[in-house]
Amino acid sequence: MDMIKTHSGKLRAIGYDASKRILRVELEDGNALEYANVGESIWRNLKNASAAWSYYRDNIEEEFTASRVSGKPATGGKNPLDDLFG
C-alpha cells in the first residue's frame, strides 16, 4: 500500500488499498491503524481534506473500528537513551 505523508494534527501518513477497502493511518506516536470496509469516497475525502486530522476524527475514527497493525513498544515510561547516558 502506498502511503502519503501528511502533517495534519496527529496524522503522519495515510494510505488506501482499494481492492481490499482498507484504510491505513500512521500517527505521530508511531502507531499504525487499519480500518476495514472503508469506501473509496471516504479515502478521497480524507486525502483531499484541507484539515485531514479533523476529517479523520469526525468521519473515520468515530465510524469504523481500528486494528492496530504496528507501533512503538511500550517503554514503561523509561527513556530508551537512559541506558546509554545514565
C-alpha positions in Angstrom: 0.0 0.0 0.0 1.4 3.4 -1.0 1.4 5.9 1.9 1.1 9.6 1.5 3.0 11.7 4.1 1.0 14.3 5.9 1.4 16.7 8.9 -2.2 17.3 9.9 -2.8 17.1 13.6 -1.5 13.7 14.8 -1.6 12.1 11.3 1.8 11.5 9.7 0.8 9.2 6.8 -2.3 7.8 5.1 -2.9 5.1 2.6 -5.6 3.1 1.0 -5.9 -0.3 -0.6 -8.9 -0.1 -3.0 -9.0 -3.9 -3.7 -9.3 -4.7 0.0 -11.1 -1.5 1.0 -8.5 -0.9 3.8 -7.5 2.5 5.0 -4.2 2.8 7.0 -3.2 5.8 9.1 0.1 6.3 10.8 0.1 8.6 13.8 2.8 10.8 15.3 3.2 8.4 18.3 4.4 5.7 16.0 1.1 3.7 15.9 -0.3 2.5 12.6 -4.0 1.7 12.4 -6.1 0.0 9.7 -9.7 0.4 9.1 -11.6 -2.3 7.1 -14.6 -1.8 4.7 -13.8 1.9 4.0 -15.3 3.1 0.8 -13.2 4.9 -1.8 -15.2 8.1 -1.4 -14.1 8.3 2.3 -10.5 7.8 1.2 -10.8 10.5 -1.5 -12.4 12.9 1.0 -9.6 12.3 3.6 -6.8 12.6 1.0 -8.3 15.9 -0.3 -9.4 17.4 3.1 -7.9 20.8 4.0 -7.9 19.6 7.6 -7.3 15.8 7.3 -7.0 15.3 11.1 -10.5 16.8 11.7 -11.9 14.7 8.8 -10.3 11.6 10.2 -11.6 12.2 13.7 -15.1 13.0 12.6 -15.7 10.5 9.8 -13.3 7.6 10.3 -12.2 7.3 13.9 -15.8 7.5 15.2 -17.4 5.4 12.4 -15.0 2.5 11.8 -13.3 0.0 14.1 -9.5 0.2 14.1 -7.0 -2.6 14.1 -3.5 -1.7 15.4 -1.0 -3.1 12.9 2.2 -1.6 14.4 3.5 0.7 16.9 6.3 1.6 19.2 6.8 -1.0 22.0 6.0 0.3 25.5 9.0 1.5 27.4 7.3 1.6 30.8 7.9 5.4 31.0 11.6 4.9 30.7 13.6 6.8 28.1 15.5 4.3 25.9 18.5 6.6 26.0 18.8 6.3 29.8 20.8 3.1 29.3 23.3 4.9 27.1 23.7 8.1 29.0 22.6 7.0 32.5 
